[in-house]
Amino acid sequence: MSGLFYLLAICLISQPGDTVGVESKEIGAKANAAPVIRLTLVNDLSEFKKLVDEGGIAATDDFHQFYPQYGGKPQNRTEVFAGTSHDEIFFLVRCYQTKVIATVTDRDADDLMSDDWCLITLDTYNSGNTAYFFQLNPRNTQRDGKLTADGEQTEIGWDGIWHSAANKTDYGWECLFRIPYNSIGYSDSYSSWGFHFLRYAASTGEMISFSLAEMPLQISRSGLITNIPVNNIKRKALPLSLTPFLAIDRNESTNKLTGGGNLRYRPKADMVFDLTYKPDYSHVENDIKRMNLKKLPLWYPERREFFTEGIELLSMPLELVYTRNIADIDWGIKGMGKIGPCLYNIFMVSDTSLGTIAISRLKWSLQPQKYEVGFLGLCSQEDNLIALDGNLNITDRDRMRLLYANLWDRDEAYIMSIERTAQFRGLGYRFNYNAVKPRFTPTTSFLTFTDAQGITGSAYYLYTLKDWPITNISLTGNGSRYTRWSDGSLLYEPKSIEFAMTLYRKLSVSANKSRERIAYLGDGNIYINVLNTLGLSWSPGGLNFISCGYSFGDYFLGRLKYYNAAGGLNFWRANVSLGGEWTETKYPEDIIERQSIIYGRLGIEVIRNLNLRLFIQQVKEKDLGELNFMTKYDVYNGSLYVVINQIYDKSFNRQIDKYQGRTKIYYTINF
């Protein structure tokens, strides 16, 4: 089976696929309607800045307000200057405003969305479906990643090497993006790429857009940048990046020295290979534990670098590859890139528990912005799995998704869905049919149910008002029914309705009522849960916020009270946040069960590139404390990092009795 699988994968990605003519027509048609920025060719950054200061590069300042008034005139002026050398692309942005909000200092933090920020996207393959994005706040904090599904899904795992600068000015603030061609994959066939720009002002809640589309990051409706010197880009003579590391583990009685590293090789602009040995992820941020009220598996995001880049290709209607199940890696090798119309992500890892696992994911754009088909193959000691999926974009916002998966010689699963995503305004919906047969249980997947079939439907409407105290109103309804595939008996039937509104763009209020019939616990009972939920949050901008919620009702033959609260504050160079969840369930005969989760974070930017982070958490009287000290130095042709962790853990699967410390040094050098 494994030999046939790899032969099939190699044959599929090696098929000739000259789509230049087709994609050129798409670009030509797009250029007639989309806004265009022509890059000015310069020798280096200093020449680019000189031309900007002397007026030699014209500013792009024709933008649209996306929110709160769709298509309106922006309240504040924005200027974008664009240029390119044979090594990198430059974007200089000037943001005119009276109040600047900048609180976040951690790279790739989702909290950056609450600050002022500027964001650009580059669709380097002119796919109309996927793109790189680069984001900056006024404190020069970077956030980057990839957009997929026409901008509906964000994968922040991609961490490219790019340079930036940002500072406050007398007119507001400005930022500079420097993106090396060697850091991104692209096609050599096109001198024009899809391009989009967004700016957000936290003090007013205004978002402005370069091209006006149905969604803020809709890739298929983005603009263009032209004059990319694809035939004269300077490629590295030896396109290698090496990151060795040494770590010293300390506990109460012993010291242990470990080492490993990562190697990256990019032979072409659209091809990259990764090799990792004994990878260490002690610098990766901890997961905050969550209360599991539904008693279903909880999903947590992937944060490890080996898996995060290219993870967007693994996205399918059913999560057949949930990389968090691959917990303890000895070694791994991966290849990613594009051949003709085919994107691929092929990797093999050795896991201490699961053994060797090989996964091949291929995806073809048969017609840009319209049809996509994909193939997934997986081989391990436990499973041999193949899957086919397809996406059909019916309109700019409506999409159909199909999936068929077969666990070799065991069982199968299939899904069909029709969906529309609404962001900030309009109608959105999702309807899907799922079927997972009893013996379909791959060890690498994330499945809510097995031996199940069901229909799920949801619809929501968002309405934005101009110049009203109530700025947003939304109404959402959900309903599902799952039955067992084997005998047709009830498994799960939830229904809910939610109303939410935003006042003065800062205060949000929500109310939810849900009713569930549950039989998936396997104890022969059908539980009827009826919960009422109220929520309130206030966010004036940045990491300053307060939120709270309260739920009550019938819950697994008892009466539930559930509370949650969180808050954050930014001051000087520090951010602090505290939060928690508490439940009290009263069962018959006065039996009371209580649970709690409490967590806190403290982040301090001592000086530039020197960060201190403290994380504490308590779950059911089990404690986790972690102090993380990280500093970065630019050395020769790379970066030197020093990470010091002090961990106190009694419960969270780190195999630590009381105390452990780790000092890690790793150096990334680009040849």
C-alpha positions, -999 to +999 in steps of 0.1 A: +000+000+000+027+025+010+047+020-023+016+025-044+006+056-024+039+073-029+040+064-066+006+079-070+016+111-052+047+116-073+028+110-105+001+134-096+024+163-087+046+157-118+018+161-143+025+189-168+002+218-162+009+249-182-018+273-170-001+305-179-026+313-206-056+307-184-042+327-155-030+355-177-065+359-190-078+360-154-053+387-145-061+407-175-098+407-167-091+415-131-068+444-140-096+461-159-118+464-127-094+462-098-072+490-085-035+488-094-003+500-078+028+500-100+061+493-081+089+518-087+122+500-094+150+511-071+185+498-062+180+496-025+160+508+006+179+541+008+171+551-027+134+542-021+133+564+010+150+592-009+125+591-038+096+591-013+110+622+005+116+640-028+082+632-043+097+608-069+072+581-060+035+590-061+014+581-031-016+559-034-044+575-013-076+564-029-091+541-003-126+531+008-142+528+042-152+492+048-165+497+083-186+513+098-200+528+065-194+503+037-181+522+006-180+555+025-152+581+025-124+574+051-123+598+081-085+600+080-060+602+052-038+572+043-008+572+020+009+541+006+043+543-013+054+511-031+087+501-046+110+471-054+146+463-058+160+430-072+160+416-036+128+428-019+095+447-020+090+480-001+058+495+012+058+527+033+025+537+049+016+570+065-014+570+087-029+603+096-049+603+129-050+622+162-050+592+187-027+562+183-033+530+202-004+505+203-002+479+232+009+445+218+045+435+217+043+397+211+047+385+175+017+368+159-005+376+188-042+377+180-045+406+204-028+428+178-062+431+161-073+454+189-045+479+182-041+503+153-026+483+125-018+481+088-020+449+068-010+439+032-016+407+013+003+392-016-013+366-038+020+355-054+005+327-075-025+348-087-047+320-073-075+342-062-078+319-032-046+319-010-022+347-001+005+357+023-003+385+048+019+409+067+007+431+096+022+458+117+011+480+147+027+513+157+051+494+181+065+475+151+050+442+163+048+418+134+020+394+126+021+373+095+008+341+080-013+328+051-049+333+041-069+305+026-105+298+014-106+332-003-095+350+028-120+334+052-094+313+071-062+326+087-032+304+093-006+324+114+018+294+115+039+308+086+067+329+100+087+344+072+119+364+074+109+400+067+119+434+081+099+463+093+099+496+111+072+516+128+070+548+148+046+575+160+048+609+141+033+644+145+006+634+121-001+600+135+022+570+127+040+554+099+053+519+091+076+502+066+073+467+052+104+451+036+096+417+022+125+397+006+116+377-025+137+348-010+113+345+019+081+338-001+071+313-027+060+327-061+056+320-098+083+331-122+056+336-149+039+368-137+051+403-132+018+412-115+005+398-082-027+401-063-024+428-037-046+441-009-042+467+019-063+473+051-059+498+079-077+498+112-079+527+137-088+513+172-100+547+186-128+551+161-133+515+149-128+525+113-114+500+088-104+512+053-097+490+023-077+493-010-103+473-030-139+471-019-151+435-017-178+416+002-153+406+029-123+426+043-097+400+031-114+386+001-085+375-021-105+370-053-115+407-052-081+422-043-062+447-064-029+443-082+008+453-079+027+454-112+063+458-124+077+429-103+111+420-118+106+383-118+133+377-145+159+396-125+153+387-089+186+378-071+184+343-058+207+330-031+237+310-043+231+285-014+194+289-003+198+272+031+187+282+066+200+263+096+188+265+132+207+244+157+199+245+194+212+234+227+190+231+258+198+224+295+170+209+315+171+213+353+150+198+380+154+192+417+181+166+413+196+164+378+208+184+348+204+172+312+219+185+280+199+180+248+203+193+212+188+192+178+180+215+149+161+224+118+174+227+082+155+245+054+164+243+017+146+264-010+160+253-044+132+273-063+109+302-055+080+279-053+096+249-036+109+244+000+122+214+020+124+211+058+143+187+079+140+186+117+157+164+143+147+163+180+128+195+177+122+216+208+092+238+213+097+252+248+094+287+234+058+280+221+031+297+240+010+275+264-026+266+257-052+281+281-073+252+294-110+256+287-141+243+305-157+214+286-194+219+292-205+197+263-183+168+273-170+166+237-134+166+225-118+201+227-099+215+197-066+234+203-046+252+176-013+240+163+017+262+172+048+241+164+067+256+135+074+223+116+036+218+112+023+253+110+038+263+076+017+246+049-010+236+074-036+256+054-034+228+027-045+203+053-078+221+059-107+199+048-144+198+058-135+169+081-102+173+100-085+141+089-050+153+099-050+169+134-013+174+140-017+179+177-022+141+179+014+138+168+028+148+201+064+137+205+085+140+173+119+123+170+125+135+134+106+149+104+111+158+068+087+179+047+084+192+011+061+220+001+055+240-031+038+243-064+041+224-097+019+237-124-016+241-110-008+217-081+000+228-045+016+201-024+026+195+012+042+161+018+059+151+051+070+122+071+075+122+109+086+097+135+065+099+167+074+081+199+038+068+204+024+065+169+056+054+150+063+066+115+036+086+098+037+097+061+012+122+048+007+136+013-017+165+005-022+178-030-045+205-043-053+216-078-069+249-090-086+237-121-099+272-128-086+300-106-112+314-082-138+287-093-129+250-089-105+232-066-099+195-061-077+178-036-062+145-026-050+133+008-030+101+015-018+089+049+002+059+059+011+049+094+015+017+115-022+020+125-039+034+094-039+037+056-062+065+045-071+081+012-094+111+007-107+133-021-123+167-017-135+195-039-145+232-036-169+249-060-172+287-057-208+293-069-206+331-064-181+354-048-195+344-014-213+311-018-194+279-019-200+241-020-176+217-004-174+179-008-153+152+008-150+114+006-125+095+028-117+058+030-098+041+058-083+013+039-101-021+044-122-006+073-147+021+067-155+055+051-168+090+057-183+117+035-195+153+038-213+178+016-218+214+026-230+247+012-220+279+029-217+316+028-196+337+052-207+372+062-182+395+078-194+428+092-227+428+072-252+407+053-265+371+054-244+341+061-253+304+063-240+269+064-258+236+057-240+203+056-246+166+057-220+144+076-216+106+076-189+088+096-192+050+096-186+030+128-150+018+121-138+051+106-114+060+135-080+072+121-056+080+149-044+113+134-079+128+129-101+151+150-136+136+150-165+149+172-184+117+165-179+083+149-208+059+139-228+090+131-247+107+104-264+141+106-276+173+091-265+207+104-279+241+095-270+276+107-279+311+095-270+345+108-276+381+097-254+411+105-266+447+101-244+478+105-259+512+113-243+545+106-242+573+132-263+554+157-255+545+193-262+508+183-236+502+156-241+465+149-270+440+153-267+403+146-291+373+149-279+337+147-298+305+146-284+269+147-299+234+145-285+199+140-296+163+143-271+134+145-281+098+146-261+066+149-252+051+115-255+016+128-291+016+142-305+051+135-310+060+172-305+096+184-270+107+191-271+145+194-297+172+186-288+208+195-307+240+188-299+276+197-307+312+189-285+342+197-290+380+196-260+404+199-254+441+194-226+466+197-230+500+212-207+529+203-183+504+187-169+495+221-196+478+243-210+444+231-241+427+246-253+392+237-280+367+248-283+331+238-308+303+245-299+267+236-316+233+239-298+200+235-308+164+234-277+143+242-272+105+240-235+103+230-223+095+265-231+058+261-248+053+295-283+047+280-297+081+290-310+109+269-301+141+286-320+174+278-299+205+285-315+239+284-291+268+289-296+306+289-265+327+284-258+364+288-226+381+278-211+416+281-178+430+270-162+465+268-131+472+247-118+508+242-089+495+221-056+476+224-053+451+253-076+472+275-108+452+279-133+437+303-157+408+295-180+386+315-207+359+310-233+340+329-251+308+320-278+289+339-303+261+333-308+223+331-276+204+326-271+166+326-299+159+352-287+188+374-290+226+376-259+245+363-245+279+370-216+290+349-196+322+352-167+336+332-147+368+334-116+382+318-098+416+317-067+431+303-047+463+309-018+479+291+006+503+308+042+514+301+057+485+282+036+458+300+004+439+293-014+420+319-045+399+316-065+378+341-094+354+335-113+325+348-143+302+345-163+288+373-192+262+374-215+250+401-238+220+393-264+209+417-277+173+413-306+155+431-300+146+467-281+179+472-250+167+454-229+197+443-200+196+419-178+227+414-150+233+388-128+263+382-101+275+358-081+306+366-053+320+345-031+351+342-006+364+318+020+392+321+042+403+292+069+430+295+090+444+267+120+454+288+138+469+258+136+462+220+140+424+214+140+416+251+107+401+263+096+387+296+064+366+299+048+351+329+019+326+326+000+310+355-029+287+355-049+266+380-074+239+371-092+218+398-065+227+423-038+216+399-012+243+392+008+254+362+032+283+364+057+293+337+081+322+335+094+327+300+124+350+293+133+355+256+158+378+239+169+381+203+202+393+188+210+400+152+243+382+145+261+381+112+236+367+087+210+354+111+195+357+145+205+344+179+177+336+205+180+328+242+150+314+259+148+306+296+118+288+310+110+282+347+081+257+350+061+246+380+036+220+370+015+194+389-009+182+362-005+193+326+012+162+311+048+177+311+060+147+333+072+171+359+067+164+396+074+198+411+098+220+392+117+221+360+139+248+344+151+250+308+176+272+292+176+271+254+199+288+229+191+286+192+207+304+163+192+308+128+217+315+101+208+322+065+235+311+040 
